[in-house]
């Protein structure tokens, strides 16, 4: 079905404005409820400024997401029949509440014991077969392809056959048409967390008729926090002198406005130590105290390294006010699980997201890795209100300068 043209113009390119705007969402399974709460608040602030039809895709040049963040990215950028976002930000949390228990069914009895799950993971494949996830993603996203998203998207995956990251980027479609895959296949791939969900194999025929095979797993193994991947995609376009980004310079970080949202971590719980890990074998690294230490290590380390880099660079270039990282490092117990999808835990994660809005903006301490509140006492809610005003002003500026829009301001 051909989609109707929207009454709202798509975001005009950065060349008509002052900033390059990026929204990034980490991976984390059911903990995606936390960033869903954050982006719901941000979109509501944009709606207060610009009307009820305002959507995140109208304000961000790039929206990036890994794993569960990749699913959210696709949902808020995929077009409906009116060429508007298929999902509003307020729809994401109900989606998680409704579908998570079926994606990650919590079995009782012998088949649901920790030992039974471990044996199944070691001998009988991943904990979950992924059939429900695949079905609901295909139902919601249909045949929509990467090139159809309402703004640029960047979704990392990892090819287990070629042992290299595969970045599904709107910017790369022209040079690599094989990347113009269905969003459903991209989402299934970036969510295929090792030991939890099966790897995804699919073929994609590009516009030249060439068939490319993908063998993909969760993008979290290489970029659980995809912010830097998104910035890299933009930087490559600047180097190529893409007219949409003229006259921005490659290392002009002051022109980037970045909102990076984590899915929470149990870092402060400190439940493991070197004495314990020194005795672990393969099985221990795969399951310990209700979690999977090996996966926790590489997902958390990749996310933190990105934040370390951006915190250091933005502070060095005096552009730290344009970088907002929202993360909760105080999760404990089942709160930090990626798959305990009980009603109680899902509701708890929603509450954690709401409380996170009220917490002070924190910045990672480059010495100890812990998040510490800034001295200005600005809360995450206050910061998002401030960023919403900047985003609204940037959008208005671009529409005024662009020859391609009707001047409404």
Order of alpha helices (4+ residues) and beta strands (2+ residues): beta-alpha-beta-alpha-alpha-alpha-alpha-beta-beta-alpha-beta-beta-alpha-alpha-beta-alpha-alpha-alpha-beta-alpha-beta-beta-alpha
